[in-house]
Amino acid sequence: MNRRYSPEMRERALRMLAEARPEHPTMMSAVRHVAGLLGMSAETLRLWQRRYEADAGVKPGLTTDAAAEIKRLQKENAELRKANEILKAASVFFAKELDRP
């Protein structure tokens, strides 16, 4: 099931996780506890926590801003490649037209 959660829900879940963490022996047990309280997947909450830690610089990893920039650049790169192919095809077409007597 693929559900979208609001940013407020994400913030609340992460705040609850931070508060519940000292009461549990491992991070995963805290994640399972909070996810159960909120009726969400533990994996979703775990991924949110990992992304939060990477964005905060606490743990190594790709930040949200960097991932968005990479995605934007990949899209731009694909568009430029497509435009390049069109221009190449047009130049071949017009070169043939100039060769006609």
Long-range contacts (C-beta under 8 A, 24 or more apart in sequence): 3-40, 5-40, 5-44, 9-38, 10-48, 12-38, 13-38, 13-40, 13-45, 13-48, 14-48, 14-49, 14-52, 17-45, 17-49
